[in-house]
């Protein structure tokens, strides 16, 4: 007898990790207004990271941010103009001594949109045709551990702190020797949300039966909206970790708050500050990803998110005392209109 499954709309309604962003954030609007009053600015968040366009609220250039991170912690990467031909891009890949697979991502993008693992020349040609905007090519890092590490430093302090560590568990299925990938996905609540996407991506391959015990990775991009499970790994936070991220973050002039999305070879290497590859750094729009751990309640998520908004407000106040003012609301409004248009 088949197990009765709850409809996806009901799961979305009762599990906050699947809520739309506006549904999740609306209850926190009064707290945001309180911080705006505290800081005497509706756009208080925009002066926390003057090294990032608009503080990283939206519309920031990923390539400009990558250039500021110490190179020892970066994968091989390069910038590609939207008008570049396939031949030109292939020549740049060869020049950088990269091999397929590679990661392609828009230079300006959010929530994993149009970030793809590209396995061959044909897939790259298709990506070029579909994207039609500037993008970045990065080396595909094979380290199995992917983390989102949120770090902050008050401007008046010489050292910072890690306030959130999220480990990412990629969308996968494990074979039983008789069920297809599609059937295995239908048996998993998280995978069911990605079923239509996988049908389009895999085509007839979704009918493949996976051998017993074999784990098949379905989504290599570690984004929550693409089926990745976020796990609270705040137990990793200690003074040694703070020191590692001081080493990474302090050279970035004007940086005070953000999340490093990265891969590491092992947790032991993480504490030693080696075998760390940072794919992205996000500014004030960064969420403490651990809040989306399925074991967390919405109330704990709101408490932790409010704590981080207060940190941003505290940074903004200290920045204003140092003469670094928030960007005017009318400018942010204009940029927002252009961005979403």
N, C-alpha and C positions, 0 to 999 in steps of 0.2 A: 504494500500500500504506500502510495506516495505521501510524503510529509506535506501537510498543509502549510503554504507559505503566505505570509502577510503581504498585502499589496504594497508596491513601492511607495505610493502616495502616503500610506499610513506610516511607513518607516520614516519617510522624510519629515512628516509632521511630528513624530514622537522622538526623533533622534536629532539633536541640534547640529551635529556635525554635517548633516545633509541640508540644513536650511540654506536658503539664498542669503547672500551677504547682507541685504537690506533688512531681511527678517531677523537676522541675528543681531544686527547693530542698533536697530531702532530703540530697544529698551535702554541702551547706554547713552542715548542722546542727551538727557539731562546732565549726566556726569561730564560729558564733553563740554557742554555749555558752562558748567561750573569751572572747569579748567580754563575755558576761554575768559571767564571773568577774572580768575586768579592771575592770568598772564596778561590781561588787558588786550587780548588779541584773538579774533576769530580764527586766525591762521597761525596760531602759536607754534604749530608743528613744523613750519617751513624754515625756521632758523636753526633747527637742531643740527642739521648736516649741511652747512653751506657749500661743502665740496660736491654735493649731488644736486642736480637740477630740482628745484622746488622741494628740497629736502628728501626727495625720493617718494613724495606723495603719489605722483603718477607722471608718466611721460618722460621719465629720465632715460638717458642714453646708457645702455649697459657697457658699451665699449669704453666710454669715458670713465666709468667706475672701475672697470677691470684694470685700466692703466695705472690706477692709484694704489692698487694692492701690491705688496712686495712680490716680485716675480717668483721667488722660491716656492710660493704657495699656490701658483697658478698652473693649470694645464696649458699646453700649447694652444694658441687661438689666433684668429685674425678676423678682420672686418671685411665685409663684402658689400659693395654698392649694388643697389637693386638692378642697375642696367648691365651688370657683369654677365658675360656669356659663360656657357658651360665650360668651354675650353679654357677661358681665363681662370675660372674657379679651380679647375683641375690642375692648372699650372701652379696656382698658389698652394694647393694641397701638397703637391710634390715638392715645392720650394720649402715648405714647412716640415717636410719629411713625415707627413701624416699618412696613415692607412685607414681604409674603411674597416669597421664602422666609425662614423663621426657624429657629432651632435651639431645640429643647426637650430638656431633660435633667432627670432626677430630682435633687432637692436633695441626697439621699444616694444615692450610686451608685458602682459600680466597673467598671473595664474596659470603658467604653463601653456598658454595659447600658442599654437604653431611651433612648439618645441618638438623636434623629432630626432630620433636616432636613424641615421641614413646608412644603409648597409652596402650600397653599390652606386655606380655611376648612373644607372637608370633611375634610381630613387632620387638622386641629387637633381637630375634633370627635371623630374616631376616637381620637386620642391621649388626649384627656381621659377618654374612656370606658374605655380600656384601662389607664391608669396607676394611678389611684386613690391617689396620694400627692402631697405637695408637690413642685413642680418649678420650674425656672427657664426663662424665655424669653430668648434672646439674639439680637441682631442677627446675621444671617448675613454673615460677612466674606468678600469675594470675592478677597482676596489669594491668590495661587497657592502661596506658600511657607508650609508649616506645619512648625514646629519644636517639639521638646521639649528645653528647656534646663534642665539640672540645675545648681543653684547652691548653694554652702554658705559659711558664715562661722563661724569659731570664736568663741565668746562673748567671748574676751579680745582679739580682733582688731577693728579698725575697718573693715577692708575684707574682701570675700569673693572667691571664685573660681568661675568656671564650670568644671565638671569633666566635662560631657558635653553634646554637641549632636547631636541626632538629627533628620534630615530625613525627612519622611514622604512616601512615594510612594503615592498613592491607587490602589485597585483599579480598573483600566481595561482596556479591550480596544481594539485598533486594527483597523478594518475592512479586508477584502480584496475587497469587492465581490461576494462569492459565499457567504460563510459567515454563519450566524446568530450572534447574541450567544451563544446556548447553545453552539454549536460552537466559537466562539472561546474561550469559557471552558474548555471541555473540553480545549483544546490547551495550557492554562496550568496548571502545578501549583498555583500559589497560588490561582488563580481556582477550580479544582476544589473546593477546600475550602469555597467559598462558593456552590456551584452550587445546592444545595437552597434556601438562603435567597433567592437571586435568582429561582428559579422561583416561589416564593411571592410575592415582591414584584412581579415584572414580569408574571406571568401569561403571556398569549399574546404579549406584547411581546418576550419572550425569543427568539422566532422571527424577529425583525426582522433583515434583512441590512443591515449598515453599509457605506456607500460606501468605496471604496479610500482608505486614508490617514486616514480620520476617526477621531479618538480619542474613545471614549465612556466617560465616568466612570460607574462602577457603584456605588461606595460613597463618599459624601461625608464620612463620619465617619472621622477618622484614628486608628483603633484597630487594634492588631496582630491582635486576635482577629476583626476584621471584614475581614481581607484586606489591610490596609495593609502595605507593605514599609518596614521601618525601615532607614535608611542612616546609617552612621557619618559624621558631619560634624565630628568633633573638630578637623579642620584649621582650622576657623573660630575656634578659641579663641585669644585673644591679650589683651593688657592693655586694649585698647580695648573689647573685649567685656565684660571684667570690670567696667570702669567703668560701662558701660551698665546692667549688672545690679545694681551697687551702687546706682545711682540708683533702680532699681525696687524693690529689696529692703530697703534700709536703713530706709525709712520704716515698714516693717511691724514693729512692736514685738514682740520675742520670736521673730522668725523667723530660723532658722539653716540650715535644710536643706530643699530641695524642688525640684520640677520645674515649670517654667512651660510650659504647653502654649499655643502662640501661633501667630498668623499674622503675616507681615511682607510688605511690598510688594516689597522687594528686600534683598539682603544689604548693599548700600551703605547703605540706610536703617537697617538693623539696627545697623550700626556708628555711625550718627549718632544713634541713640536715637529715631528717628521712624518713623511709620507702623507701629507695633507694637500689636497687639491681643491681649491675653492672655485666652484663654477659660477657663482653669482654672489653679489652683495646687494641687499635691498635696504633702503633707508627707513624713514618714519612710517611707511605703510606696512612695515614688517609686523606680522603677528607672532606672538610666542606660540609656536606650533604645537607645543605639548598640550595646550588646552583642548585639542581635538582628539586626544586619546579617548577611545570609546568608554573607558572606565570612569572618565570624569563626568561630573554633573554640570548642567548649564550654569548653575550658581557659582561653582568653583571656576568655571571658564570666565564668567563675568568678573569675578573677583580678581583673577590673575590679569585679565585684560585691562581692568581699571588701574591696577597697580602699575602697569607699563605706560598707560596714558599719563599717569601722574609723573612718572620718570621723565617723559618727553616734556611735560609742562615745566618741571623743575629745570631741565636743561635750557628750555626757552627763556625762563626768567634770568638765569645766569648769563645766557648769551646776550640778552637785552642790556644787562648791566655792563657787558663788555663792548657794547655798541653795535652788536649784530642784531638787526631788527627783522621780524617776520616779513614775508612778502605780503604786499597789500592784497586784501580780499578781491578787489576788482581784477587784479592781474591773474590770481588763481582761478577766478570765475571764467575769465576769458580763455585761459589755457585749458580748463576743463571742457569748455564748449568745443574748442578745436579738437581736443583729444578724443572726445566721445563722438564727435561728428565723423 
